Amino acid sequence: MEKAKDFKGKFLLLFVATFVFIFILSWKTPRRDRSAPKPLRAPPACPLWVSNDTITPLSNTKHFLVSAYMDQRVEGLDIRIIGLFRRDSVQPLHCLFCCGGHSSTTTPTTILQHSDNFGFPFVTTDAMCGIPKNCHATHVTLLTQPHTERTSNLSWLPIRNHKTNGKKEMKFNFTVCISNLFGDYNNVLQVAQTLEMYRLLGVDRVVIYNTSCGPELSRLLHSYSQEGFLEVVSWPIDKHLNPSHGWLFSLVGGDVHYFGQLTTLNECIYRSMERSRYVLLNDIDEIIMPYQHDNLMSLMNTLQQQQPNTGVFFIENHIFPKKHFEPSGRFHLPQWNKVPGINILEHIYRENPDRNVYHPYKMIIQPRMVEQTSVHEVLKNFGQRYKVPPDVCRIIHVRVGLQGSLTLEQLHVDKRLWDFQEKLIPNVDKVLQRVGLLHSDRRS
């Protein structure tokens, strides 16, 4: 009996001791749910309202965004956002990226106003910024504050020209950038002749920024767009600003130089950067014409061999006054009589440039060697620049003469366009026929 009591007492004591030991052990050992960090809140989603417009107002500013491009040619910078900024209202801005459906932390921008503004309040501006680590950026926008919790009301721009590591082959050899059409421009015949002339010279694609043009020209441009030779970019600058019809603010006033010409030229360079080996920057009434080569490719092969580190080639402008006509009327073709516009084949008299005053050039560039451009010169570039001798290549520019006092005898006869007439005329006829603009009284 005594042994049984003693056994029960020892068992009870062992039980209590075990219970106390387990309690102490559990109290000293941190529980998993105590040590585990609280789950992080998922980064805010970026419900994309992607701007399909070529001109997008930037919230809480007086600025406008145009497009965004991957540009990693300068160390530490990844993205170039091209915009039109009001010069007297530039403030610090911050880049916000959409990374796989979620918004990133913001990164500061470097604001680069282009040096050419011709006195106008709005200037072409690049907002440069770096992409945060571990972000596969697909879209970007700019903020006036470094952080935001609300992303639903932001206007996002798609990021173009994603890094190719040089593996992607250029789709085109030559792209012509035309900036830009306005004032219901309707010079149909000259546009058709110019585009067909460029096609004969080896141009693969033409990009035109269009604010407004006439109904016949609109039909012609639509036809070229459908076949893929032409890319028409809508440019409704007049819906946002008071664009100038002239080049100097002190003379004409307005908000921005020549309907935003400088912005469109720069935008076209980046639009073409990953798909075209060369870009020609000129106007719709100008043809960059080789005089010692049959096409642009053979011209550039020769120039690049002679100037291997050159990315900018200046081409001298030569005016063919439209008031002087070739006297025989050989190319005054009846089927073109009712087509609006100038017949460039009828104008063979060329002004010799007055080199005692400023004489403009236009350019053929390698787009990856240019950062910023103006109309007649580049503002920032890599590599060398070279003025091409006019006997090698020059611009045929049929327009109002610059030296109106010159007599016919003081002008130079230049029939270079006639070298292409056998192919040029039927090609122009074909496109005019396609859009219903060819007169029925056609030459046999």
Backbone torsions as a table, in degrees:
resi	resn	phi	psi	omega
1	MET	NA	-43.2	179.6
2	GLU	-65.1	-40.3	-179.8
3	LYS	-65.2	-37.8	179.2
4	ALA	-64.5	-41.7	178.8
5	LYS	-64.3	-41.7	-179.6
6	ASP	-62.3	-38.4	179.9
7	PHE	-66.5	-41.9	178.6
8	LYS	-63.9	-38.8	-179.7
9	GLY	-65.6	-44.7	178.7
10	LYS	-63.9	-37.9	-179.6
11	PHE	-64.9	-40.9	179.4
12	LEU	-65.3	-42.6	179.5
13	LEU	-63.6	-42.7	178.6
14	LEU	-63.1	-39.7	179.3
15	PHE	-62.6	-46.2	-179.7
16	VAL	-63.5	-43.9	-179.4
17	ALA	-61.7	-41.8	179.4
18	THR	-64.2	-42.0	179.6
19	PHE	-62.2	-44.6	179.7
20	VAL	-63.0	-40.3	-178.8
21	PHE	-63.5	-44.7	179.3
22	ILE	-64.3	-40.1	179.5
23	PHE	-63.0	-45.5	180.0
24	ILE	-64.3	-41.3	-178.8
25	LEU	-63.9	-43.5	-179.8
26	SER	-69.0	-30.5	-179.6
27	TRP	-73.4	-36.8	-177.9
28	LYS	-80.7	-27.7	-178.1
29	THR	-84.9	120.2	-179.5
30	PRO	-62.6	137.5	177.4
31	ARG	-76.9	151.5	-177.9
32	ARG	-59.6	-41.6	-176.1
33	ASP	-72.7	-19.1	175.0
34	ARG	-77.3	-38.4	-174.0
35	SER	-82.7	-24.9	-176.9
36	ALA	-70.1	131.5	179.4
37	PRO	-67.4	154.3	176.5
38	LYS	-64.7	139.4	-179.1
39	PRO	-60.1	134.4	-180.0
40	LEU	-71.4	143.0	176.7
41	ARG	-71.0	136.3	-179.2
42	ALA	-60.0	142.0	178.0
43	PRO	-59.0	147.3	-176.8
44	PRO	-60.6	138.8	178.4
45	ALA	-72.1	156.3	175.6
46	CYS	-111.5	86.0	176.9
47	PRO	-63.9	105.1	-166.7
48	LEU	-75.1	121.0	161.0
49	TRP	-104.9	92.7	-174.3
50	VAL	-83.7	125.6	179.9
51	SER	-72.6	123.8	174.6
52	ASN	-95.6	4.2	-178.9
53	ASP	-90.0	153.4	176.3
54	THR	-84.3	-13.6	176.2
55	ILE	-132.0	115.2	-174.6
56	THR	-121.8	116.7	176.8
57	PRO	-60.9	139.1	178.4
58	LEU	-94.4	121.6	-175.0
59	SER	-55.9	142.5	175.2
60	ASN	64.6	21.4	177.1
61	THR	-141.3	177.9	172.6
62	LYS	-103.8	18.4	-172.7
63	HIS	-102.9	167.9	178.1
64	PHE	-133.3	139.4	176.4
65	LEU	-102.2	145.6	-178.2
66	VAL	-114.4	-56.1	-177.1
67	SER	-163.6	162.3	-178.9
68	ALA	-127.4	136.3	-177.3
69	TYR	-134.9	141.1	168.5
70	MET	-66.0	126.9	180.0
71	ASP	-148.1	96.5	-175.4
72	GLN	-109.0	30.5	179.0
73	ARG	-77.7	-22.2	177.6
74	VAL	-108.8	127.6	-174.7
75	GLU	-60.3	134.7	177.7
76	GLY	89.9	-9.1	178.9
77	LEU	-119.4	138.7	-175.3
78	ASP	-119.3	-35.3	-171.4
79	ILE	-124.4	135.9	174.0
80	ARG	-115.7	115.4	175.5
81	ILE	-100.4	117.4	-179.2
82	ILE	-88.9	131.7	-178.3
83	GLY	-148.4	176.7	172.0
84	LEU	-116.8	110.0	-175.7
85	PHE	-110.3	144.0	172.5
86	ARG	-77.5	124.5	-168.9
87	ARG	-63.9	-31.9	-176.1
88	ASP	-90.2	8.3	-176.5
89	SER	-131.2	24.2	-178.6
90	VAL	-76.0	126.5	179.8
91	GLN	-129.7	166.5	176.7
92	PRO	-59.3	138.3	179.0
93	LEU	-130.4	162.5	-175.0
94	HIS	-135.5	137.3	179.6
95	CYS	-87.0	133.6	172.9
96	LEU	-120.3	129.6	-176.2
97	PHE	-110.3	151.2	168.4
98	CYS	-99.6	118.0	-175.3
99	CYS	-116.4	100.3	178.2
100	GLY	59.0	34.9	177.6
101	GLY	95.7	-6.7	179.8
102	HIS	-123.7	144.2	-178.4
103	SER	-77.9	148.8	-176.5
104	SER	-91.9	179.0	162.8
105	THR	-72.5	157.5	-178.3
106	THR	-82.9	153.7	174.6
107	THR	-126.1	147.1	-178.3
108	PRO	-70.3	155.4	178.8
109	THR	-105.4	154.8	167.0
110	THR	-107.9	116.5	-176.0
111	ILE	-92.5	120.7	-178.6
112	LEU	-118.4	99.2	174.2
113	GLN	-77.5	135.9	177.7
114	HIS	-69.7	145.9	-172.7
115	SER	-72.6	-24.1	177.9
116	ASP	-92.3	116.6	173.9
117	ASN	-132.6	-9.2	177.8
118	PHE	54.0	27.2	174.7
119	GLY	86.8	-0.6	-176.5
120	PHE	-80.4	151.5	-178.7
121	PRO	-62.2	-33.7	-177.7
122	PHE	-102.6	139.0	-175.9
123	VAL	-133.5	146.3	173.0
124	THR	-62.4	131.1	-173.5
125	THR	-137.8	139.3	173.7
126	ASP	-106.1	126.8	170.8
127	ALA	-102.0	113.0	-175.9
128	MET	-104.6	138.8	178.7
129	CYS	-154.5	159.5	178.0
130	GLY	-95.1	151.3	177.7
131	ILE	-88.1	134.0	177.6
132	PRO	-60.4	156.8	178.2
133	LYS	-62.1	148.9	177.4
134	ASN	58.7	29.5	178.0
135	CYS	-116.3	117.4	171.9
136	HIS	-90.9	90.1	-170.3
137	ALA	-77.2	129.4	176.5
138	THR	-113.7	-28.4	-178.5
139	HIS	-141.3	160.3	-178.5
140	VAL	-147.4	153.0	171.6
141	THR	-146.4	171.8	179.7
142	LEU	-115.9	143.4	179.1
143	LEU	-124.2	153.4	175.4
144	THR	-88.3	-14.8	176.7
145	GLN	-119.5	150.0	-174.1
146	PRO	-69.7	-21.0	-178.2
147	HIS	-134.7	149.8	175.5
148	THR	-149.2	141.8	175.7
149	GLU	-96.0	-17.6	-176.6
150	ARG	-107.7	121.3	178.9
151	THR	-119.9	1.3	-173.8
152	SER	-73.7	-23.5	-175.6
153	ASN	-104.9	18.0	-177.4
154	LEU	-91.5	149.4	175.7
155	SER	-99.5	115.2	-175.7
156	TRP	-98.4	144.1	174.0
157	LEU	-107.9	133.7	173.9
158	PRO	-68.0	143.2	178.4
159	ILE	-90.3	120.4	-178.4
160	ARG	-103.6	169.3	179.2
161	ASN	60.6	46.5	177.1
162	HIS	-58.5	146.9	-171.7
163	LYS	-53.9	130.6	-177.7
164	THR	-111.2	-5.7	-178.7
165	ASN	55.9	26.1	177.4
166	GLY	73.6	6.6	-176.3
167	LYS	-86.1	-21.6	-177.2
168	LYS	-82.9	125.1	179.2
169	GLU	-75.9	146.7	177.2
170	MET	-65.2	134.3	-179.4
171	LYS	-78.1	-33.4	-175.6
172	PHE	-123.5	153.6	169.4
173	ASN	-87.1	-42.6	-174.9
174	PHE	-135.0	132.2	170.1
175	THR	-123.2	136.2	174.2
176	VAL	-103.3	127.0	177.6
177	CYS	-103.4	117.5	179.7
178	ILE	-110.4	120.3	176.6
179	SER	-133.7	127.2	-17.1
180	ASN	-144.1	167.2	-177.4
181	LEU	-90.9	133.8	176.7
182	PHE	-154.4	173.5	178.1
183	GLY	65.6	32.9	179.5
184	ASP	54.5	40.4	179.4
185	TYR	-53.8	131.8	-172.5
186	ASN	-142.4	34.0	-178.4
187	ASN	-81.2	70.5	-168.2
188	VAL	-63.8	-48.8	-174.1
189	LEU	-63.6	-45.2	180.0
190	GLN	-65.2	-37.0	178.0
191	VAL	-64.4	-45.0	179.4
192	ALA	-62.5	-43.2	178.6
193	GLN	-64.0	-40.8	-179.1
194	THR	-66.3	-45.9	-179.1
195	LEU	-65.7	-40.2	178.4
196	GLU	-69.6	-33.4	176.1
197	MET	-64.8	-42.8	178.1
198	TYR	-63.7	-36.8	178.3
199	ARG	-62.9	-40.3	177.4
200	LEU	-66.6	-27.8	179.8
201	LEU	-83.3	-5.0	175.9
202	GLY	103.4	11.4	176.3
203	VAL	-71.4	135.8	-178.5
204	ASP	-93.9	-28.8	-173.3
205	ARG	-154.9	144.3	175.4
206	VAL	-123.1	135.6	176.8
207	VAL	-116.7	125.0	179.6
208	ILE	-122.4	132.1	174.9
209	TYR	-96.2	121.3	-169.3
210	ASN	-117.3	114.6	171.0
211	THR	-90.3	-47.6	174.4
212	SER	-161.6	146.8	175.1
213	CYS	-149.4	167.7	-178.3
214	GLY	-72.9	165.7	-174.7
215	PRO	-64.5	-38.4	179.5
216	GLU	-68.7	-41.8	178.5
217	LEU	-66.8	-35.1	177.3
218	SER	-59.8	-41.9	177.3
219	ARG	-63.2	-41.4	179.6
220	LEU	-64.1	-46.0	-179.3
221	LEU	-63.9	-38.2	178.8
222	HIS	-62.6	-39.3	179.5
223	SER	-64.6	-45.1	177.7
224	TYR	-63.9	-35.3	179.1
225	SER	-66.1	-40.8	-178.7
226	GLN	-62.5	-33.6	179.8
227	GLU	-86.2	-5.9	173.0
228	GLY	92.3	-0.6	179.6
229	PHE	-78.5	-27.4	-174.7
230	LEU	-120.4	139.1	171.4
231	GLU	-116.2	114.5	178.6
232	VAL	-98.3	120.3	179.8
233	VAL	-103.8	119.4	178.1
234	SER	-63.9	134.1	-176.9
235	TRP	-136.6	76.7	-175.3
236	PRO	-83.2	55.2	-176.4
237	ILE	-61.8	-29.5	-178.5
238	ASP	-72.3	-11.1	176.2
239	LYS	-81.9	-15.2	-174.9
240	HIS	-117.3	-32.1	-175.3
241	LEU	-136.4	172.3	173.6
242	ASN	-98.1	91.8	-174.1
243	PRO	-74.8	148.6	-179.9
244	SER	-86.8	145.3	172.5
245	HIS	-89.6	-1.6	-179.9
246	GLY	-126.2	-179.3	-171.3
247	TRP	-101.3	-14.1	-174.4
248	LEU	-124.9	124.6	-175.7
249	PHE	-59.8	-39.8	-176.2
250	SER	-65.1	-19.7	-179.5
251	LEU	-96.2	-36.3	-169.9
252	VAL	-123.3	-15.3	-178.6
253	GLY	69.3	-165.0	-178.3
254	GLY	100.2	-179.6	-176.1
255	ASP	-93.6	-34.5	-170.2
256	VAL	-148.0	144.6	-176.9
257	HIS	-61.8	126.4	169.6
258	TYR	40.5	55.1	176.6
259	PHE	58.6	32.2	177.7
260	GLY	76.6	30.5	-176.2
261	GLN	-56.5	-41.8	-177.5
262	LEU	-65.5	-37.7	179.2
263	THR	-66.8	-42.3	-178.3
264	THR	-68.2	-37.2	177.5
265	LEU	-61.2	-45.3	179.3
266	ASN	-67.1	-40.4	178.9
267	GLU	-61.8	-38.2	-178.4
268	CYS	-69.0	-34.4	176.5
269	ILE	-59.5	-48.1	-178.3
270	TYR	-72.3	-34.0	175.7
271	ARG	-59.9	-32.3	-175.9
272	SER	-98.6	-4.9	-166.5
273	MET	-61.4	-39.3	-175.8
274	GLU	-97.5	6.4	-176.9
275	ARG	-132.0	-6.8	-177.0
276	SER	-134.6	133.1	-178.9
277	ARG	-69.2	-42.7	179.2
278	TYR	-128.5	151.1	175.7
279	VAL	-129.3	132.0	175.0
280	LEU	-100.8	127.9	-178.9
281	LEU	-110.4	105.1	-178.7
282	ASN	-159.4	-177.6	-177.1
283	ASP	-97.1	168.5	-174.5
284	ILE	-68.9	-22.1	-179.9
285	ASP	-99.9	19.8	-179.7
286	GLU	-122.7	139.5	174.0
287	ILE	-122.1	120.0	174.1
288	ILE	-79.5	108.6	-166.6
289	MET	-115.7	119.3	171.8
290	PRO	-72.6	139.6	-178.4
291	TYR	-108.6	-13.0	178.7
292	GLN	-118.4	3.9	-179.6
293	HIS	-134.6	155.8	-178.5
294	ASP	-81.7	-18.2	-177.2
295	ASN	-154.6	170.4	-176.0
296	LEU	-70.9	-31.6	-178.1
297	MET	-66.0	-44.5	178.6
298	SER	-67.3	-35.3	174.4
299	LEU	-58.7	-50.3	-175.1
300	MET	-71.0	-32.3	175.6
301	ASN	-60.5	-41.9	178.5
302	THR	-67.0	-46.0	-178.2
303	LEU	-64.8	-39.2	-178.8
304	GLN	-69.5	-32.1	174.9
305	GLN	-66.7	-37.2	179.8
306	GLN	-78.9	-30.7	-176.8
307	GLN	-129.7	72.6	-168.5
308	PRO	-66.3	-25.1	-177.7
309	ASN	-105.5	25.4	-175.6
310	THR	-101.9	132.5	178.2
311	GLY	-115.7	-7.1	-178.3
312	VAL	-132.7	121.3	-179.9
313	PHE	-117.2	118.0	-178.8
314	PHE	-88.7	131.2	-178.9
315	ILE	-115.2	125.8	-174.7
316	GLU	-74.2	139.3	-178.8
317	ASN	-86.1	129.9	177.2
318	HIS	-125.0	125.6	-174.5
319	ILE	-90.8	132.9	172.2
320	PHE	-112.0	98.4	-174.7
321	PRO	-58.7	130.1	-175.0
322	LYS	-75.7	-8.6	-179.9
323	LYS	-81.1	-15.8	-180.0
324	HIS	-101.0	128.3	-176.7
325	PHE	-113.9	148.6	172.9
326	GLU	-63.3	126.8	-165.8
327	PRO	-69.6	-27.2	-175.3
328	SER	-74.2	-19.5	-176.7
329	GLY	70.4	20.0	-176.6
330	ARG	-55.2	-38.6	-177.0
331	PHE	-108.4	19.3	171.3
332	HIS	-84.2	84.2	-169.3
333	LEU	-87.1	131.1	-175.6
334	PRO	-63.2	-30.6	-178.3
335	GLN	-69.0	-13.7	179.5
336	TRP	-101.0	3.3	-172.9
337	ASN	-59.9	-36.5	-175.9
338	LYS	-101.6	10.7	176.7
339	VAL	-87.9	123.4	-179.1
340	PRO	-62.1	139.1	173.2
341	GLY	121.9	-179.9	-175.3
342	ILE	-94.1	139.2	173.9
343	ASN	-95.4	102.2	-172.7
344	ILE	-68.3	-20.6	179.4
345	LEU	-68.5	-18.0	-179.6
346	GLU	-84.7	-6.1	-173.5
347	HIS	-115.2	104.5	-173.2
348	ILE	-116.5	1.7	-175.6
349	TYR	-100.1	126.1	-171.1
350	ARG	-117.8	133.5	171.8
351	GLU	-73.4	140.1	169.4
352	ASN	-83.6	124.9	-175.2
353	PRO	-57.5	140.0	174.7
354	ASP	-84.0	101.2	-175.3
355	ARG	-84.4	4.4	173.2
356	ASN	-81.9	-13.3	176.2
357	VAL	-120.2	170.9	179.9
358	TYR	-60.8	127.8	-178.3
359	HIS	-121.2	122.9	-173.3
360	PRO	-77.5	151.6	173.0
361	TYR	-120.8	158.9	165.2
362	LYS	-117.1	178.3	-165.2
363	MET	-136.3	147.9	162.0
364	ILE	-110.9	125.5	-175.3
365	ILE	-127.3	157.0	162.0
366	GLN	-92.1	112.4	-168.8
367	PRO	-59.8	-31.6	-179.1
368	ARG	-73.6	-6.7	178.3
369	MET	-104.3	10.4	-179.6
370	VAL	-126.5	134.8	174.8
371	GLU	-101.1	-46.8	-178.8
372	GLN	-139.7	146.3	178.6
373	THR	-133.8	155.5	164.9
374	SER	-107.7	-160.4	-177.2
375	VAL	-79.3	-45.9	-173.0
376	HIS	-110.2	0.3	178.8
377	GLU	-159.0	158.0	174.9
378	VAL	-86.8	150.1	-180.0
379	LEU	-96.2	-36.3	177.2
380	LYS	-141.4	132.1	179.7
381	ASN	-155.5	165.1	171.3
382	PHE	-103.4	148.7	177.2
383	GLY	82.9	-163.9	-171.8
384	GLN	-101.8	167.7	175.4
385	ARG	-122.0	150.3	-175.5
386	TYR	-147.4	131.6	174.8
387	LYS	-89.2	117.4	-178.0
388	VAL	-76.9	129.7	178.5
389	PRO	-58.2	139.5	-175.4
390	PRO	-65.3	-21.7	176.4
391	ASP	-76.7	-11.4	176.4
392	VAL	-92.4	-44.3	-179.7
393	CYS	-159.0	136.9	175.1
394	ARG	-151.8	168.8	-178.0
395	ILE	-91.6	130.7	168.8
396	ILE	-92.6	113.1	-172.4
397	HIS	-127.8	96.9	179.8
398	VAL	-86.5	115.3	-175.5
399	ARG	-167.1	-171.8	173.0
400	VAL	-63.6	135.6	-177.9
401	GLY	-64.6	147.0	175.6
402	LEU	-84.3	-30.6	-179.5
403	GLN	-111.8	75.3	-171.9
404	GLY	-63.2	-18.7	-177.3
405	SER	-81.9	-8.2	-178.2
406	LEU	-71.2	136.6	175.5
407	THR	-83.9	168.8	-180.0
408	LEU	-59.6	-35.0	-179.3
409	GLU	-70.2	-20.9	-179.9
410	GLN	-88.1	-6.0	178.3
411	LEU	-92.9	164.1	-178.0
412	HIS	-109.5	134.1	177.6
413	VAL	-75.5	127.8	-178.1
414	ASP	-138.9	105.3	-177.2
415	LYS	-106.9	28.4	-177.0
416	ARG	-56.2	-38.2	-179.7
417	LEU	-61.6	-29.4	-177.7
418	TRP	-66.4	-20.9	177.8
419	ASP	-63.0	-18.3	-176.1
420	PHE	-111.1	5.1	-168.8
421	GLN	-63.9	-31.1	-177.1
422	GLU	-63.4	-34.0	176.8
423	LYS	-95.2	-33.2	-174.5
424	LEU	-65.0	-47.1	-175.0
425	ILE	-62.2	-50.6	179.1
426	PRO	-65.0	-30.9	177.9
427	ASN	-68.3	-40.0	176.5
428	VAL	-66.1	-43.1	177.5
429	ASP	-56.9	-42.2	-175.8
430	LYS	-63.6	-44.7	-177.9
431	VAL	-72.0	-35.8	177.0
432	LEU	-67.7	-36.2	175.6
433	GLN	-63.4	-39.6	-177.6
434	ARG	-62.4	-32.9	-177.9
435	VAL	-102.6	11.6	174.2
436	GLY	73.6	29.6	-177.5
437	LEU	-113.1	1.2	-177.9
438	LEU	-86.2	127.2	-178.3
439	HIS	-68.9	143.4	-174.9
440	SER	-70.2	-23.7	-179.7
441	ASP	-81.2	70.5	-173.3
442	ARG	-90.5	145.0	177.9
443	ARG	-65.7	137.7	179.2
444	SER	-76.1	NA	NA
